Amino acid sequence: MQTSENYKKGLEVLEQIDKDNYEAIVNSFKESVAPDLGTLAVEFNYGQIFSRPGLDLKSRLLATVAGLTALGNTEQLKFYINGALNVGWTQEEIIEVMMQMIIYSGFPNGLNTILTVASEVFAERNEKQAVK
């Protein structure tokens, strides 16, 4: 299989977001009902959109956390909260941007994303750091 330049760029971006887990995420598509979806996601999302000039990766991750919070998307949000922490955002800053989204998406999304997803991510990270 030939690898496109966008795919290579996309993998580099994913590695910056979560160097410990990005390969497992990409590989998880290979045995799915839509194995090409992983390639498309890497090429488009990360190789074309996240790689664009104009915003740095840190800003793009905070924007993504905000967007997924507003949509109430609890599935992908965990990955992006972890990524935002990995590139330098603090837990407090992430919570603030998520709280800001309550204006646009309502309290149910805020409750589900902040009290469930963000709390889970923060607890897992704090636990890992306590073990080190």
N, CA, C and O atoms as CSV, one atom per row, in Angstrom:
chain,resi,resn,atom,element,x,y,z
A,1,MET,N,N,0.831,-1.189,0.000
A,1,MET,CA,C,0.000,0.000,0.000
A,1,MET,C,C,0.875,1.251,0.000
A,1,MET,O,O,1.813,1.360,0.790
A,2,GLN,N,N,0.571,2.171,-0.870
A,2,GLN,CA,C,1.324,3.413,-0.960
A,2,GLN,C,C,0.770,4.411,0.062
A,2,GLN,O,O,-0.443,4.557,0.211
A,3,THR,N,N,1.666,5.080,0.748
A,3,THR,CA,C,1.267,6.035,1.763
A,3,THR,C,C,1.344,7.447,1.190
A,3,THR,O,O,2.373,7.848,0.646
A,4,SER,N,N,0.252,8.194,1.314
A,4,SER,CA,C,0.231,9.561,0.786
A,4,SER,C,C,0.969,10.512,1.725
A,4,SER,O,O,1.199,10.204,2.894
A,5,GLU,N,N,1.331,11.663,1.190
A,5,GLU,CA,C,1.986,12.690,2.006
A,5,GLU,C,C,1.049,13.171,3.113
A,5,GLU,O,O,1.487,13.428,4.234
A,6,ASN,N,N,-0.242,13.291,2.793
A,6,ASN,CA,C,-1.203,13.709,3.818
A,6,ASN,C,C,-1.297,12.679,4.934
A,6,ASN,O,O,-1.464,13.039,6.099
A,7,TYR,N,N,-1.191,11.415,4.591
A,7,TYR,CA,C,-1.227,10.364,5.616
A,7,TYR,C,C,-0.005,10.487,6.526
A,7,TYR,O,O,-0.124,10.389,7.747
A,8,LYS,N,N,1.159,10.701,5.933
A,8,LYS,CA,C,2.388,10.852,6.720
A,8,LYS,C,C,2.305,12.068,7.635
A,8,LYS,O,O,2.651,11.991,8.814
A,9,LYS,N,N,1.843,13.193,7.086
A,9,LYS,CA,C,1.673,14.400,7.902
A,9,LYS,C,C,0.672,14.147,9.021
A,9,LYS,O,O,0.866,14.579,10.157
A,10,GLY,N,N,-0.403,13.440,8.679
A,10,GLY,CA,C,-1.434,13.145,9.667
A,10,GLY,C,C,-0.918,12.302,10.819
A,10,GLY,O,O,-1.255,12.550,11.976
A,11,LEU,N,N,-0.102,11.307,10.503
A,11,LEU,CA,C,0.488,10.481,11.570
A,11,LEU,C,C,1.409,11.302,12.463
A,11,LEU,O,O,1.446,11.100,13.676
A,12,GLU,N,N,2.149,12.225,11.865
A,12,GLU,CA,C,3.020,13.095,12.662
A,12,GLU,C,C,2.209,13.953,13.626
A,12,GLU,O,O,2.605,14.143,14.776
A,13,VAL,N,N,1.083,14.468,13.163
A,13,VAL,CA,C,0.216,15.272,14.023
A,13,VAL,C,C,-0.357,14.405,15.136
A,13,VAL,O,O,-0.350,14.802,16.301
A,14,LEU,N,N,-0.848,13.239,14.784
A,14,LEU,CA,C,-1.408,12.331,15.797
A,14,LEU,C,C,-0.371,11.962,16.846
A,14,LEU,O,O,-0.692,11.852,18.030
A,15,GLU,N,N,0.850,11.774,16.422
A,15,GLU,CA,C,1.910,11.447,17.380
A,15,GLU,C,C,2.125,12.603,18.357
A,15,GLU,O,O,2.388,12.375,19.538
A,16,GLN,N,N,2.016,13.822,17.880
A,16,GLN,CA,C,2.154,14.979,18.765
A,16,GLN,C,C,0.990,15.066,19.755
A,16,GLN,O,O,1.163,15.505,20.891
A,17,ILE,N,N,-0.182,14.649,19.317
A,17,ILE,CA,C,-1.363,14.711,20.171
A,17,ILE,C,C,-1.296,13.649,21.265
A,17,ILE,O,O,-1.570,13.930,22.431
A,18,ASP,N,N,-0.929,12.422,20.879
A,18,ASP,CA,C,-0.910,11.328,21.866
A,18,ASP,C,C,0.065,10.245,21.422
A,18,ASP,O,O,-0.330,9.241,20.830
A,19,LYS,N,N,1.350,10.465,21.716
A,19,LYS,CA,C,2.402,9.556,21.243
A,19,LYS,C,C,2.247,8.144,21.784
A,19,LYS,O,O,2.720,7.195,21.158
A,20,ASP,N,N,1.597,7.979,22.928
A,20,ASP,CA,C,1.461,6.651,23.526
A,20,ASP,C,C,0.333,5.821,22.926
A,20,ASP,O,O,0.371,4.592,22.992
A,21,ASN,N,N,-0.667,6.472,22.342
A,21,ASN,CA,C,-1.856,5.741,21.910
A,21,ASN,C,C,-2.245,5.894,20.447
A,21,ASN,O,O,-3.151,5.203,19.980
A,22,TYR,N,N,-1.587,6.776,19.716
A,22,TYR,CA,C,-2.073,7.063,18.363
A,22,TYR,C,C,-1.999,5.851,17.436
A,22,TYR,O,O,-2.887,5.667,16.603
A,23,GLU,N,N,-0.968,5.027,17.559
A,23,GLU,CA,C,-0.851,3.865,16.663
A,23,GLU,C,C,-1.976,2.864,16.918
A,23,GLU,O,O,-2.519,2.288,15.976
A,24,ALA,N,N,-2.325,2.656,18.179
A,24,ALA,CA,C,-3.418,1.733,18.506
A,24,ALA,C,C,-4.744,2.239,17.944
A,24,ALA,O,O,-5.571,1.458,17.473
A,25,ILE,N,N,-4.929,3.540,17.999
A,25,ILE,CA,C,-6.164,4.120,17.460
A,25,ILE,C,C,-6.226,3.922,15.952
A,25,ILE,O,O,-7.255,3.500,15.423
A,26,VAL,N,N,-5.138,4.221,15.262
A,26,VAL,CA,C,-5.100,4.048,13.810
A,26,VAL,C,C,-5.282,2.580,13.453
A,26,VAL,O,O,-6.035,2.257,12.534
A,27,ASN,N,N,-4.611,1.694,14.160
A,27,ASN,CA,C,-4.702,0.266,13.870
A,27,ASN,C,C,-6.072,-0.319,14.182
A,27,ASN,O,O,-6.449,-1.342,13.610
A,28,SER,N,N,-6.820,0.310,15.074
A,28,SER,CA,C,-8.138,-0.216,15.436
A,28,SER,C,C,-9.098,-0.232,14.249
A,28,SER,O,O,-10.057,-1.005,14.236
A,29,PHE,N,N,-8.849,0.603,13.270
A,29,PHE,CA,C,-9.712,0.641,12.088
A,29,PHE,C,C,-9.483,-0.552,11.168
A,29,PHE,O,O,-10.380,-0.938,10.420
A,30,LYS,N,N,-8.303,-1.131,11.216
A,30,LYS,CA,C,-7.938,-2.178,10.253
A,30,LYS,C,C,-8.856,-3.389,10.307
A,30,LYS,O,O,-9.101,-4.013,9.275
A,31,GLU,N,N,-9.361,-3.732,11.466
A,31,GLU,CA,C,-10.247,-4.888,11.617
A,31,GLU,C,C,-11.709,-4.479,11.743
A,31,GLU,O,O,-12.560,-5.300,12.086
A,32,SER,N,N,-12.000,-3.205,11.464
A,32,SER,CA,C,-13.373,-2.722,11.590
A,32,SER,C,C,-14.161,-3.013,10.320
A,32,SER,O,O,-13.623,-3.542,9.348
A,33,VAL,N,N,-15.434,-2.663,10.344
A,33,VAL,CA,C,-16.270,-2.847,9.152
A,33,VAL,C,C,-15.900,-1.852,8.053
A,33,VAL,O,O,-16.314,-2.012,6.905
A,34,ALA,N,N,-15.121,-0.825,8.402
A,34,ALA,CA,C,-14.711,0.186,7.424
A,34,ALA,C,C,-13.225,0.480,7.585
A,34,ALA,O,O,-12.854,1.546,8.076
A,35,PRO,N,N,-12.363,-0.466,7.173
A,35,PRO,CA,C,-10.931,-0.289,7.382
A,35,PRO,C,C,-10.345,0.956,6.716
A,35,PRO,O,O,-9.366,1.506,7.221
A,36,ASP,N,N,-10.904,1.412,5.612
A,36,ASP,CA,C,-10.393,2.605,4.925
A,36,ASP,C,C,-10.723,3.888,5.676
A,36,ASP,O,O,-10.119,4.928,5.416
A,37,LEU,N,N,-11.667,3.827,6.598
A,37,LEU,CA,C,-12.061,5.008,7.354
A,37,LEU,C,C,-10.896,5.562,8.164
A,37,LEU,O,O,-10.756,6.779,8.286
A,38,GLY,N,N,-10.066,4.699,8.715
A,38,GLY,CA,C,-8.897,5.152,9.471
A,38,GLY,C,C,-7.930,5.934,8.604
A,38,GLY,O,O,-7.422,6.978,9.013
A,39,THR,N,N,-7.678,5.430,7.411
A,39,THR,CA,C,-6.793,6.125,6.476
A,39,THR,C,C,-7.368,7.488,6.106
A,39,THR,O,O,-6.652,8.490,6.090
A,40,LEU,N,N,-8.658,7.517,5.811
A,40,LEU,CA,C,-9.302,8.780,5.457
A,40,LEU,C,C,-9.242,9.780,6.616
A,40,LEU,O,O,-8.995,10.968,6.405
A,41,ALA,N,N,-9.465,9.298,7.823
A,41,ALA,CA,C,-9.432,10.177,8.995
A,41,ALA,C,C,-8.036,10.763,9.188
A,41,ALA,O,O,-7.887,11.955,9.457
A,42,VAL,N,N,-7.020,9.922,9.051
A,42,VAL,CA,C,-5.643,10.408,9.222
A,42,VAL,C,C,-5.296,11.410,8.130
A,42,VAL,O,O,-4.746,12.475,8.410
A,43,GLU,N,N,-5.616,11.068,6.885
A,43,GLU,CA,C,-5.274,11.950,5.761
A,43,GLU,C,C,-6.014,13.287,5.830
A,43,GLU,O,O,-5.408,14.350,5.688
A,44,PHE,N,N,-7.324,13.221,6.048
A,44,PHE,CA,C,-8.118,14.452,6.008
A,44,PHE,C,C,-8.033,15.235,7.312
A,44,PHE,O,O,-7.594,16.385,7.322
A,45,ASN,N,N,-8.452,14.617,8.409
A,45,ASN,CA,C,-8.517,15.337,9.683
A,45,ASN,C,C,-7.165,15.904,10.093
A,45,ASN,O,O,-7.045,17.082,10.431
A,46,TYR,N,N,-6.149,15.044,10.059
A,46,TYR,CA,C,-4.853,15.437,10.612
A,46,TYR,C,C,-3.852,15.870,9.548
A,46,TYR,O,O,-3.065,16.787,9.780
A,47,GLY,N,N,-3.871,15.226,8.387
A,47,GLY,CA,C,-2.932,15.571,7.325
A,47,GLY,C,C,-3.313,16.825,6.567
A,47,GLY,O,O,-2.442,17.518,6.042
A,48,GLN,N,N,-4.625,17.134,6.499
A,48,GLN,CA,C,-5.063,18.317,5.765
A,48,GLN,C,C,-5.579,19.432,6.682
A,48,GLN,O,O,-5.206,20.591,6.506
A,49,ILE,N,N,-6.424,19.100,7.650
A,49,ILE,CA,C,-7.025,20.147,8.480
A,49,ILE,C,C,-6.120,20.553,9.641
A,49,ILE,O,O,-5.792,21.732,9.776
A,50,PHE,N,N,-5.712,19.609,10.476
A,50,PHE,CA,C,-4.863,19.937,11.618
A,50,PHE,C,C,-3.491,20.449,11.186
A,50,PHE,O,O,-2.807,21.098,11.977
A,51,SER,N,N,-3.075,20.176,9.965
A,51,SER,CA,C,-1.761,20.595,9.465
A,51,SER,C,C,-1.781,21.946,8.766
A,51,SER,O,O,-0.745,22.430,8.311
A,52,ARG,N,N,-2.941,22.546,8.680
A,52,ARG,CA,C,-3.038,23.841,7.996
A,52,ARG,C,C,-2.299,24.924,8.768
A,52,ARG,O,O,-2.189,24.862,9.992
A,53,PRO,N,N,-1.788,25.926,8.036
A,53,PRO,CA,C,-1.190,27.079,8.724
A,53,PRO,C,C,-2.310,27.940,9.312
A,53,PRO,O,O,-3.477,27.790,8.949
A,54,GLY,N,N,-1.952,28.811,10.193
A,54,GLY,CA,C,-2.939,29.751,10.724
A,54,GLY,C,C,-3.242,29.549,12.195
A,54,GLY,O,O,-3.474,30.514,12.923
A,55,LEU,N,N,-3.240,28.307,12.634
A,55,LEU,CA,C,-3.404,27.981,14.054
A,55,LEU,C,C,-2.370,26.930,14.416
A,55,LEU,O,O,-2.080,26.028,13.630
A,56,ASP,N,N,-1.827,27.056,15.600
A,56,ASP,CA,C,-0.918,26.012,16.056
A,56,ASP,C,C,-1.720,24.825,16.575
A,56,ASP,O,O,-2.930,24.927,16.777
A,57,LEU,N,N,-1.048,23.707,16.787
A,57,LEU,CA,C,-1.725,22.484,17.222
A,57,LEU,C,C,-2.406,22.689,18.570
A,57,LEU,O,O,-3.505,22.180,18.796
A,58,LYS,N,N,-1.768,23.421,19.453
A,58,LYS,CA,C,-2.355,23.658,20.779
A,58,LYS,C,C,-3.720,24.347,20.636
A,58,LYS,O,O,-4.690,23.942,21.278
A,59,SER,N,N,-3.794,25.377,19.801
A,59,SER,CA,C,-5.058,26.090,19.586
A,59,SER,C,C,-6.102,25.195,18.929
A,59,SER,O,O,-7.278,25.232,19.292
A,60,ARG,N,N,-5.669,24.395,17.967
A,60,ARG,CA,C,-6.605,23.493,17.283
A,60,ARG,C,C,-7.204,22.472,18.258
A,60,ARG,O,O,-8.381,22.127,18.157
A,61,LEU,N,N,-6.397,22.000,19.186
A,61,LEU,CA,C,-6.916,21.023,20.144
A,61,LEU,C,C,-7.931,21.653,21.090
A,61,LEU,O,O,-8.936,21.022,21.419
A,62,LEU,N,N,-7.692,22.868,21.528
A,62,LEU,CA,C,-8.669,23.529,22.388
A,62,LEU,C,C,-9.963,23.792,21.626
A,62,LEU,O,O,-11.054,23.630,22.172
A,63,ALA,N,N,-9.841,24.197,20.363
A,63,ALA,CA,C,-11.032,24.403,19.529
A,63,ALA,C,C,-11.803,23.096,19.352
A,63,ALA,O,O,-13.034,23.090,19.356
A,64,THR,N,N,-11.084,22.005,19.199
A,64,THR,CA,C,-11.727,20.701,19.035
A,64,THR,C,C,-12.448,20.287,20.307
A,64,THR,O,O,-13.568,19.778,20.250
A,65,VAL,N,N,-11.812,20.502,21.458
A,65,VAL,CA,C,-12.472,20.208,22.737
A,65,VAL,C,C,-13.752,21.034,22.846
A,65,VAL,O,O,-14.789,20.515,23.259
A,66,ALA,N,N,-13.689,22.301,22.483
A,66,ALA,CA,C,-14.873,23.154,22.550
A,66,ALA,C,C,-15.977,22.641,21.621
A,66,ALA,O,O,-17.136,22.536,22.021
A,67,GLY,N,N,-15.609,22.327,20.393
A,67,GLY,CA,C,-16.605,21.849,19.433
A,67,GLY,C,C,-17.256,20.544,19.850
A,67,GLY,O,O,-18.477,20.404,19.781
A,68,LEU,N,N,-16.452,19.597,20.280
A,68,LEU,CA,C,-17.000,18.304,20.700
A,68,LEU,C,C,-17.850,18.452,21.954
A,68,LEU,O,O,-18.838,17.739,22.125
A,69,THR,N,N,-17.468,19.372,22.828
A,69,THR,CA,C,-18.277,19.643,24.019
A,69,THR,C,C,-19.633,20.203,23.610
A,69,THR,O,O,-20.670,19.756,24.100
A,70,ALA,N,N,-19.619,21.180,22.711
A,70,ALA,CA,C,-20.874,21.788,22.265
A,70,ALA,C,C,-21.786,20.770,21.592
A,70,ALA,O,O,-23.009,20.845,21.711
A,71,LEU,N,N,-21.182,19.821,20.883
A,71,LEU,CA,C,-21.969,18.773,20.231
A,71,LEU,C,C,-22.408,17.671,21.198
A,71,LEU,O,O,-23.278,16.861,20.875
A,72,GLY,N,N,-21.808,17.649,22.368
A,72,GLY,CA,C,-22.118,16.590,23.323
A,72,GLY,C,C,-21.490,15.269,22.946
A,72,GLY,O,O,-21.967,14.212,23.358
A,73,ASN,N,N,-20.424,15.318,22.168
A,73,ASN,CA,C,-19.754,14.107,21.694
A,73,ASN,C,C,-18.820,13.583,22.778
A,73,ASN,O,O,-17.711,14.088,22.954
A,74,THR,N,N,-19.271,12.581,23.490
A,74,THR,CA,C,-18.469,12.049,24.589
A,74,THR,C,C,-17.484,10.972,24.135
A,74,THR,O,O,-16.569,10.624,24.882
A,75,GLU,N,N,-17.653,10.446,22.941
A,75,GLU,CA,C,-16.765,9.368,22.470
A,75,GLU,C,C,-15.376,9.877,22.113
A,75,GLU,O,O,-14.386,9.401,22.670
A,76,GLN,N,N,-15.282,10.829,21.201
A,76,GLN,CA,C,-13.996,11.330,20.757
A,76,GLN,C,C,-13.402,12.359,21.713
A,76,GLN,O,O,-12.197,12.610,21.681
A,77,LEU,N,N,-14.225,12.951,22.553
A,77,LEU,CA,C,-13.779,14.016,23.441
A,77,LEU,C,C,-12.646,13.580,24.365
A,77,LEU,O,O,-11.737,14.363,24.641
A,78,LYS,N,N,-12.692,12.365,24.835
A,78,LYS,CA,C,-11.658,11.878,25.753
A,78,LYS,C,C,-10.269,11.978,25.107
A,78,LYS,O,O,-9.324,12.452,25.738
A,79,PHE,N,N,-10.149,11.534,23.864
A,79,PHE,CA,C,-8.882,11.600,23.140
A,79,PHE,C,C,-8.378,13.041,23.044
A,79,PHE,O,O,-7.196,13.311,23.252
A,80,TYR,N,N,-9.288,13.957,22.727
A,80,TYR,CA,C,-8.876,15.343,22.518
A,80,TYR,C,C,-8.585,16.079,23.823
A,80,TYR,O,O,-7.739,16.973,23.843
A,81,ILE,N,N,-9.257,15.727,24.898
A,81,ILE,CA,C,-8.895,16.309,26.195
A,81,ILE,C,C,-7.491,15.851,26.567
A,81,ILE,O,O,-6.665,16.657,26.995
A,82,ASN,N,N,-7.223,14.567,26.406
A,82,ASN,CA,C,-5.864,14.064,26.660
A,82,ASN,C,C,-4.850,14.780,25.784
A,82,ASN,O,O,-3.786,15.180,26.256
A,83,GLY,N,N,-5.180,14.940,24.512
A,83,GLY,CA,C,-4.281,15.630,23.595
A,83,GLY,C,C,-4.034,17.068,24.003
A,83,GLY,O,O,-2.903,17.551,23.947
A,84,ALA,N,N,-5.093,17.753,24.414
A,84,ALA,CA,C,-4.947,19.144,24.847
A,84,ALA,C,C,-4.027,19.234,26.062
A,84,ALA,O,O,-3.207,20.147,26.155
A,85,LEU,N,N,-4.160,18.306,26.975
A,85,LEU,CA,C,-3.259,18.271,28.134
A,85,LEU,C,C,-1.830,17.969,27.695
A,85,LEU,O,O,-0.879,18.534,28.234
A,86,ASN,N,N,-1.681,17.086,26.724
A,86,ASN,CA,C,-0.345,16.707,26.240
A,86,ASN,C,C,0.400,17.862,25.583
A,86,ASN,O,O,1.630,17.902,25.615
A,87,VAL,N,N,-0.335,18.805,24.986
A,87,VAL,CA,C,0.332,19.924,24.310
A,87,VAL,C,C,0.412,21.183,25.165
A,87,VAL,O,O,0.860,22.225,24.686
A,88,GLY,N,N,-0.019,21.101,26.431
A,88,GLY,CA,C,0.220,22.218,27.337
A,88,GLY,C,C,-0.965,22.919,27.948
A,88,GLY,O,O,-0.773,23.805,28.781
A,89,TRP,N,N,-2.195,22.566,27.575
A,89,TRP,CA,C,-3.346,23.166,28.243
A,89,TRP,C,C,-3.465,22.561,29.632
A,89,TRP,O,O,-3.117,21.399,29.838
A,90,THR,N,N,-3.953,23.343,30.581
A,90,THR,CA,C,-4.151,22.839,31.937
A,90,THR,C,C,-5.576,22.318,32.099
A,90,THR,O,O,-6.455,22.609,31.288
A,91,GLN,N,N,-5.783,21.555,33.146
A,91,GLN,CA,C,-7.130,21.066,33.447
A,91,GLN,C,C,-8.087,22.244,33.631
A,91,GLN,O,O,-9.224,22.203,33.162
A,92,GLU,N,N,-7.632,23.274,34.300
A,92,GLU,CA,C,-8.479,24.445,34.550
A,92,GLU,C,C,-8.877,25.137,33.244
A,92,GLU,O,O,-10.029,25.539,33.079
A,93,GLU,N,N,-7.934,25.274,32.326
A,93,GLU,CA,C,-8.240,25.916,31.045
A,93,GLU,C,C,-9.219,25.086,30.227
A,93,GLU,O,O,-10.115,25.627,29.580
A,94,ILE,N,N,-9.044,23.789,30.257
A,94,ILE,CA,C,-9.954,22.903,29.521
A,94,ILE,C,C,-11.359,22.989,30.104
A,94,ILE,O,O,-12.336,23.068,29.359
A,95,ILE,N,N,-11.467,22.974,31.419
A,95,ILE,CA,C,-12.783,23.095,32.051
A,95,ILE,C,C,-13.427,24.433,31.688
A,95,ILE,O,O,-14.628,24.491,31.424
A,96,GLU,N,N,-12.642,25.500,31.673
A,96,GLU,CA,C,-13.196,26.813,31.332
A,96,GLU,C,C,-13.767,26.843,29.917
A,96,GLU,O,O,-14.857,27.374,29.701
A,97,VAL,N,N,-13.044,26.280,28.956
A,97,VAL,CA,C,-13.571,26.285,27.584
A,97,VAL,C,C,-14.809,25.393,27.492
A,97,VAL,O,O,-15.736,25.699,26.742
A,98,MET,N,N,-14.830,24.304,28.240
A,98,MET,CA,C,-16.010,23.438,28.244
A,98,MET,C,C,-17.200,24.152,28.898
A,98,MET,O,O,-18.332,24.031,28.430
A,99,MET,N,N,-16.943,24.891,29.972
A,99,MET,CA,C,-18.006,25.657,30.628
A,99,MET,C,C,-18.552,26.724,29.669
A,99,MET,O,O,-19.755,26.984,29.644
A,100,GLN,N,N,-17.671,27.333,28.889
A,100,GLN,CA,C,-18.092,28.345,27.923
A,100,GLN,C,C,-19.099,27.763,26.932
A,100,GLN,O,O,-20.009,28.463,26.488
A,101,MET,N,N,-18.941,26.509,26.590
A,101,MET,CA,C,-19.812,25.871,25.605
A,101,MET,C,C,-21.226,25.622,26.135
A,101,MET,O,O,-22.146,25.381,25.353
A,102,ILE,N,N,-21.403,25.677,27.449
A,102,ILE,CA,C,-22.739,25.509,28.025
A,102,ILE,C,C,-23.695,26.575,27.484
A,102,ILE,O,O,-24.891,26.325,27.331
A,103,ILE,N,N,-23.159,27.761,27.198
A,103,ILE,CA,C,-23.981,28.838,26.636
A,103,ILE,C,C,-24.637,28.379,25.338
A,103,ILE,O,O,-25.796,28.703,25.075
A,104,TYR,N,N,-23.904,27.633,24.537
A,104,TYR,CA,C,-24.358,27.271,23.197
A,104,TYR,C,C,-25.036,25.912,23.127
A,104,TYR,O,O,-25.876,25.678,22.258
A,105,SER,N,N,-24.675,25.015,24.038
A,105,SER,CA,C,-25.205,23.657,23.924
A,105,SER,C,C,-26.076,23.247,25.090
A,105,SER,O,O,-26.723,22.202,25.028
A,106,GLY,N,N,-26.114,24.028,26.144
A,106,GLY,CA,C,-26.978,23.724,27.273
A,106,GLY,C,C,-26.289,22.912,28.353
A,106,GLY,O,O,-25.220,22.336,28.155
A,107,PHE,N,N,-26.946,22.892,29.500
A,107,PHE,CA,C,-26.400,22.202,30.656
A,107,PHE,C,C,-26.282,20.689,30.487
A,107,PHE,O,O,-25.306,20.119,30.975
A,108,PRO,N,N,-27.214,20.005,29.826
A,108,PRO,CA,C,-27.038,18.550,29.690
A,108,PRO,C,C,-25.709,18.167,29.034
A,108,PRO,O,O,-25.037,17.243,29.493
A,109,ASN,N,N,-25.327,18.872,27.962
A,109,ASN,CA,C,-24.029,18.594,27.334
A,109,ASN,C,C,-22.890,18.920,28.286
A,109,ASN,O,O,-21.919,18.169,28.376
A,110,GLY,N,N,-23.001,20.022,28.987
A,110,GLY,CA,C,-21.980,20.393,29.953
A,110,GLY,C,C,-21.834,19.353,31.048
A,110,GLY,O,O,-20.721,18.968,31.406
A,111,LEU,N,N,-22.946,18.906,31.573
A,111,LEU,CA,C,-22.901,17.886,32.617
A,111,LEU,C,C,-22.276,16.588,32.106
A,111,LEU,O,O,-21.433,15.985,32.771
A,112,ASN,N,N,-22.702,16.172,30.921
A,112,ASN,CA,C,-22.177,14.916,30.366
A,112,ASN,C,C,-20.700,14.997,30.019
A,112,ASN,O,O,-19.953,14.046,30.248
A,113,THR,N,N,-20.277,16.119,29.471
A,113,THR,CA,C,-18.893,16.214,29.031
A,113,THR,C,C,-17.941,16.569,30.164
A,113,THR,O,O,-16.843,16.017,30.242
A,114,ILE,N,N,-18.337,17.470,31.031
A,114,ILE,CA,C,-17.445,17.895,32.116
A,114,ILE,C,C,-17.438,16.885,33.248
A,114,ILE,O,O,-16.380,16.413,33.664
A,115,LEU,N,N,-18.617,16.556,33.742
A,115,LEU,CA,C,-18.676,15.686,34.915
A,115,LEU,C,C,-18.370,14.229,34.601
A,115,LEU,O,O,-17.996,13.467,35.492
A,116,THR,N,N,-18.524,13.843,33.359
A,116,THR,CA,C,-18.233,12.458,32.992
A,116,THR,C,C,-16.886,12.339,32.297
A,116,THR,O,O,-15.958,11.742,32.842
A,117,VAL,N,N,-16.770,12.899,31.102
A,117,VAL,CA,C,-15.576,12.692,30.282
A,117,VAL,C,C,-14.348,13.389,30.871
A,117,VAL,O,O,-13.323,12.744,31.089
A,118,ALA,N,N,-14.438,14.683,31.128
A,118,ALA,CA,C,-13.269,15.402,31.656
A,118,ALA,C,C,-12.850,14.829,33.004
A,118,ALA,O,O,-11.659,14.646,33.256
A,119,SER,N,N,-13.811,14.548,33.864
A,119,SER,CA,C,-13.483,13.967,35.179
A,119,SER,C,C,-12.748,12.643,35.029
A,119,SER,O,O,-11.786,12.374,35.749
A,120,GLU,N,N,-13.201,11.823,34.094
A,120,GLU,CA,C,-12.567,10.519,33.856
A,120,GLU,C,C,-11.138,10.687,33.343
A,120,GLU,O,O,-10.226,10.009,33.817
A,121,VAL,N,N,-10.941,11.574,32.389
A,121,VAL,CA,C,-9.602,11.810,31.827
A,121,VAL,C,C,-8.669,12.328,32.911
A,121,VAL,O,O,-7.550,11.836,33.054
A,122,PHE,N,N,-9.116,13.309,33.667
A,122,PHE,CA,C,-8.267,13.883,34.711
A,122,PHE,C,C,-7.919,12.838,35.767
A,122,PHE,O,O,-6.773,12.766,36.212
A,123,ALA,N,N,-8.892,12.031,36.170
A,123,ALA,CA,C,-8.637,11.001,37.192
A,123,ALA,C,C,-7.631,9.969,36.687
A,123,ALA,O,O,-6.727,9.572,37.422
A,124,GLU,N,N,-7.786,9.529,35.427
A,124,GLU,CA,C,-6.844,8.552,34.857
A,124,GLU,C,C,-5.434,9.121,34.803
A,124,GLU,O,O,-4.471,8.432,35.142
A,125,ARG,N,N,-5.308,10.366,34.382
A,125,ARG,CA,C,-3.985,10.991,34.291
A,125,ARG,C,C,-3.370,11.194,35.666
A,125,ARG,O,O,-2.179,10.948,35.860
A,126,ASN,N,N,-4.175,11.641,36.620
A,126,ASN,CA,C,-3.678,11.831,37.986
A,126,ASN,C,C,-3.235,10.511,38.592
A,126,ASN,O,O,-2.237,10.454,39.311
A,127,GLU,N,N,-3.972,9.456,38.303
A,127,GLU,CA,C,-3.616,8.122,38.800
A,127,GLU,C,C,-2.284,7.653,38.210
A,127,GLU,O,O,-1.433,7.124,38.926
A,128,LYS,N,N,-2.111,7.848,36.907
A,128,LYS,CA,C,-0.864,7.458,36.245
A,128,LYS,C,C,0.319,8.228,36.807
A,128,LYS,O,O,1.396,7.664,37.003
A,129,GLN,N,N,0.124,9.516,37.066
A,129,GLN,CA,C,1.215,10.324,37.616
A,129,GLN,C,C,1.537,9.933,39.051
A,129,GLN,O,O,2.690,10.025,39.472
A,130,ALA,N,N,0.540,9.502,39.801
A,130,ALA,CA,C,0.770,9.077,41.186
A,130,ALA,C,C,1.579,7.791,41.232
A,130,ALA,O,O,2.344,7.565,42.169
A,131,VAL,N,N,1.409,6.943,40.211
A,131,VAL,CA,C,2.128,5.657,40.145
A,131,VAL,C,C,3.601,5.884,39.804
A,131,VAL,O,O,4.464,5.121,40.238
A,132,LYS,N,N,3.890,6.932,39.029
A,132,LYS,CA,C,5.267,7.189,38.581
A,132,LYS,C,C,6.178,7.529,39.698
A,132,LYS,O,O,7.364,7.770,39.476
